[in-house]
């Protein structure tokens, strides 16, 4: 420790530069009374945030890895597949969807030839349906095969033409158009049911199905459309002439088509076959063909005035 002389004779102690007095504030900073845990809490909060999004993933992985969950999923999928197969089987039992594809296998060439055959069937010679390995070929390959495309489109077109005819007469209304469509559909169903009942009573062994009868009964809509359009364009005399022509055409078409299905082979070839059952079949064929012009007139006469 150094002493320096002064003017008064006293010596003054000189402090070392590296030494300093400790203040109360420094003491408090050097030794804290409580431990600061804010940093630890903040780190814990960040850790929870990082671990939070991983919790759902871990839970889903644990669920997927659970054997009971896998068994439940497998059982549910098998139950759903069995229910779908049951629905398809019962639906195909009443509505043979697989067979319906055959009746819509048409193309533009077939539709044109079939419409010509329905309007002018007098020059057509071969009316037999072609077969390939005991199954009939698709309609697009044989004009004699029945289809549902022309009857379905004919029904829709008939309803539209009926609405047009009612509109030209200032009688159009949605209710009246609905009555027109529903009545045509009901008459068609009643006709098919009557033919099925007649076939059952006569005990005819034929390969005609309900869909075939529906197709043959629906071909008359083509003549109905021709008659109504002719009446709208050229008046009522044109309606009667066109309808008369189409009625004769559908009568010939039905006779030549159904005789191969209902009559025996010898009678279908034109030879005289005696027997009560064959006569009943012939009368049934004539009745089905004669009913077509009656329905054609009944469903169209009020549309042309």
C-alpha positions in Angstrom: 0.0 0.0 0.0 1.5 3.3 -1.1 1.4 6.6 0.7 1.8 10.0 -1.1 2.8 13.2 0.7 0.6 16.2 0.6 1.1 19.9 1.3 -0.2 19.7 4.9 2.2 17.0 5.8 -0.2 14.2 6.1 0.1 11.1 3.9 -2.9 9.9 2.0 -3.4 6.2 1.1 -3.7 5.4 -2.6 -6.1 2.7 -3.6 -5.2 0.1 -6.1 -6.9 0.5 -9.5 -8.0 -3.1 -9.6 -9.9 -3.0 -6.4 -13.4 -1.5 -6.1 -16.0 -1.3 -3.4 -18.9 -3.7 -3.5 -22.2 -2.1 -3.4 -25.4 -3.6 -1.9 -26.8 -3.9 -5.4 -23.8 -6.1 -6.5 -24.3 -8.3 -3.6 -27.9 -8.9 -4.4 -27.0 -9.7 -8.0 -24.3 -12.1 -6.9 -26.4 -14.1 -4.6 -30.1 -14.4 -5.7 -32.7 -15.3 -3.1 -35.0 -17.3 -5.5 -34.2 -19.4 -8.6 -35.5 -18.2 -11.9 -37.6 -20.9 -13.4 -39.1 -18.9 -16.3 -36.7 -20.4 -18.8 -37.5 -23.9 -17.8 -41.2 -23.2 -18.0 -40.7 -21.7 -21.5 -38.7 -24.8 -22.6 -41.4 -27.1 -21.2 -44.1 -25.1 -23.1 -42.1 -25.4 -26.4 -41.6 -29.1 -25.7 -45.4 -29.6 -25.3 -46.0 -27.7 -28.6 -43.6 -29.9 -30.4 -45.1 -33.1 -28.9 -48.7 -32.0 -29.5 -49.1 -32.5 -33.2 -47.4 -36.0 -32.9 -50.1 -37.2 -30.6 -52.8 -37.8 -33.2 -50.4 -39.6 -35.4 -49.3 -41.9 -32.7 -53.0 -42.6 -31.8 -53.9 -43.4 -35.4 -50.9 -45.7 -35.7 -51.8 -47.4 -32.6 -55.4 -47.9 -33.8 -54.3 -49.3 -37.1 -51.8 -51.6 -35.4 -54.6 -52.9 -33.1 -55.6 -56.4 -34.1 -59.2 -55.9 -33.0 -59.5 -52.8 -35.2 -58.2 -54.7 -38.2 -60.6 -57.5 -37.6 -63.5 -55.0 -37.3 -62.5 -53.4 -40.6 -62.2 -56.7 -42.4 -65.6 -57.8 -41.1 -67.2 -54.6 -42.1 -65.8 -54.8 -45.7 -66.9 -58.4 -46.0 -70.4 -57.5 -44.8 -70.7 -54.7 -47.3 -69.6 -56.9 -50.2 -72.1 -59.6 -49.2 -74.9 -56.9 -49.0 -74.0 -55.6 -52.4 -74.0 -59.1 -53.9 -77.4 -59.8 -52.3 -78.9 -56.6 -53.8 -77.4 -57.3 -57.2 -78.8 -60.9 -57.1 -82.3 -59.8 -56.1 -82.3 -56.9 -58.5 -81.3 -59.1 -61.4 -84.0 -61.5 -60.4 -86.8 -59.0 -61.1 -84.9 -56.7 -63.6 -82.3 -58.7 -65.6 -79.8 -55.9 -66.0 -77.3 -58.2 -67.6 -79.8 -59.1 -70.3 -80.9 -55.5 -70.8 -77.5 -54.7 -72.3 -78.3 -57.1 -75.2 -81.4 -55.1 -76.1 -79.5 -51.8 -76.3 -76.5 -53.1 -78.3 -77.5 -51.1 -81.4 -75.8 -48.7 -83.8 -76.9 -46.1 -86.3 -77.1 -48.5 -89.2 -79.4 -50.9 -87.3 -81.7 -48.1 -86.2 -82.1 -46.9 -89.8 -82.8 -50.3 -91.1 -85.2 -51.1 -88.3 -87.2 -47.9 -88.8 -87.4 -48.7 -92.5 -88.6 -52.2 -91.8 -91.3 -50.9 -89.4 -92.6 -48.4 -92.0 -92.3 -50.7 -95.1 -92.0 -54.4 -94.1 -93.5 -55.8 -97.4 -90.2 -56.4 -99.3 -88.4 -58.1 -96.4 -88.0 -61.9 -96.9 -85.9 -63.4 -94.1 -87.5 -62.8 -90.7 -85.5 -65.4 -88.7 -83.2 -64.2 -85.9 -79.6 -65.2 -86.4 -77.9 -67.3 -83.7 -74.3 -67.9 -82.7 -73.6 -70.8 -80.4 -77.2 -71.1 -79.4 -77.4 -67.4 -78.4 -79.0 -64.7 -80.6 -76.6 -62.2 -82.0 -76.7 -58.6 -80.9 -79.3 -56.4 -82.6 -76.6 -54.3 -84.4 -75.7 -57.5 -86.4 -79.2 -58.6 -87.2 -82.1 -56.4 -88.1 -84.6 -59.1 -87.1 -83.5 -59.1 -83.5 -85.7 -57.2 -81.0 -84.3 -54.2 -79.2 -85.4 -51.7 -76.6 -83.7 -48.6 -77.9 -86.3 -47.8 -80.5 -89.3 -48.4 -78.2 -87.7 -46.3 -75.4 -86.8 -43.4 -77.8 -90.2 -43.8 -79.5 -92.1 -43.5 -76.2 -90.1 -40.3 -75.2 -90.6 -38.8 -78.7 -94.3 -39.6 -78.6 -94.7 -37.7 -75.3 -92.8 -34.7 -76.7 -94.9 -34.7 -79.9 -98.0 -35.0 -77.9 -96.9 -31.9 -75.9 -96.3 -30.1 -79.1 -99.7 -31.0 -80.5 -101.4 -29.9 -77.3 -99.5 -26.6 -77.4 -100.6 -25.9 -80.9 -104.2 -26.3 -79.7 -103.7 -24.1 -76.7 -104.4 -27.1 -74.4 -101.0 -27.7 -73.0 -100.4 -28.1 -69.3 -97.9 -30.2 -67.4 -100.7 -32.1 -65.8 -102.3 -33.0 -69.1 -98.9 -34.1 -70.5 -98.3 -36.3 -67.5 -101.7 -37.9 -68.0 -100.8 -38.5 -71.6 -97.5 -40.2 -70.8 -98.9 -42.2 -67.9 -101.8 -43.5 -69.9 -99.6 -44.6 -72.7 -97.3 -46.4 -70.2 -100.2 -48.1 -68.4 -101.7 -49.3 -71.7 -98.4 -50.8 -72.7 -98.0 -52.7 -69.4 -101.5 -53.9 -69.6 -100.9 -55.2 -73.2 -97.8 -57.1 -72.2 -99.6 -58.6 -69.2 -102.5 -59.7 -71.3 -100.2 -61.4 -73.8 -98.3 -63.2 -71.0 -101.6 -64.4 -69.6 -102.8 -65.6 -73.0 -99.5 -67.5 -73.6 -100.0 -69.2 -70.2 -103.6 -70.2 -70.9 -102.8 -71.5 -74.4 -99.7 -73.3 -73.0 -97.4 -72.1 -75.8 -93.8 -73.2 -75.5 -91.9 -70.3 -76.8 -88.6 -68.5 -76.3 -90.3 -65.2 -76.1 -89.4 -63.3 -72.9 -91.2 -60.5 -71.2 -88.6 -58.1 -72.6 -89.2 -59.3 -76.1 -92.9 -58.7 -75.8 -92.2 -55.2 -74.4 -90.0 -54.5 -77.4 -92.5 -55.7 -80.0 -95.3 -53.8 -78.3 -93.2 -50.6 -78.2 -92.6 -50.6 -81.9 -96.0 -49.1 -82.6 -94.8 -45.7 -81.2 -93.0 -45.2 -84.5 -96.2 -45.3 -86.5 -97.9 -43.1 -83.9 -95.3 -40.4 -84.2 -95.5 -40.5 -88.0 -99.3 -40.1 -87.9 -99.3 -37.2 -85.4 -96.5 -35.3 -87.2 -98.3 -35.7 -90.5 -101.5 -34.4 -88.9 -99.7 -31.4 -87.5 -98.1 -30.5 -90.8 -100.8 -31.3 -93.3 -104.0 -31.5 -91.4 -106.3 -34.3 -90.3 -106.6 -36.1 -93.7 -102.9 -36.6 -93.7 -103.0 -38.0 -90.2 -105.5 -40.6 -91.2 -103.6 -41.6 -94.3 -100.3 -41.8 -92.5 -101.8 -43.7 -89.6 -103.5 -46.1 -91.9 -100.3 -46.9 -93.6 -98.4 -47.4 -90.4 -101.1 -49.5 -88.9 -101.0 -51.9 -91.9 -97.2 -51.9 -91.7 -97.1 -52.8 -88.0 -99.8 -55.5 -88.5 -97.7 -57.2 -91.2 -94.5 -56.8 -89.1 -96.0 -58.4 -86.1 -97.6 -61.3 -88.0 -94.3 -62.2 -89.8 -92.3 -61.8 -86.6 -94.5 -63.6 -84.1 -95.4 -66.5 -86.3 -91.8 -67.8 -86.0 -92.1 -67.5 -82.2 -95.6 -68.8 -81.5 -96.6 -71.1 -84.3 -95.0 -74.5 -84.9 -92.2 -74.9 -87.4 -94.5 -76.4 -90.1 -97.1 -73.6 -89.6 -94.4 -71.0 -89.7 -93.2 -72.3 -93.0 -96.7 -71.8 -94.4 -97.8 -75.4 -94.5 -101.3 -76.3 -93.3 -101.2 -77.9 -89.8 -104.4 -79.2 -88.3 -105.1 -79.1 -84.5 -106.9 -77.1 -81.9 -103.7 -76.0 -80.2 -102.2 -74.7 -83.4 -105.3 -72.8 -84.3 -105.3 -71.2 -80.8 -101.7 -70.1 -81.5 -102.7 -68.7 -84.8 -105.6 -66.8 -83.3 -103.3 -65.4 -80.6 -100.8 -64.2 -83.1 -103.5 -62.5 -85.1 -105.0 -60.9 -81.9 -101.6 -59.5 -80.9 -101.0 -58.0 -84.3 -104.6 -56.6 -84.6 -104.3 -54.9 -81.2 -101.5 -52.7 -82.4 -103.6 -50.5 -84.7 -106.3 -50.2 -82.1 -103.8 -48.8 -79.5 -102.2 -46.5 -82.2 -105.5 -44.9 -82.9 -106.7 -44.7 -79.3 -103.6 -42.9 -78.2 -103.3 -40.4 -81.0 -106.8 -39.5 -82.3 -107.3 -36.7 -79.8 -104.0 -35.0 -80.6 -105.0 -33.9 -84.1 -107.9 -31.6 -84.6 
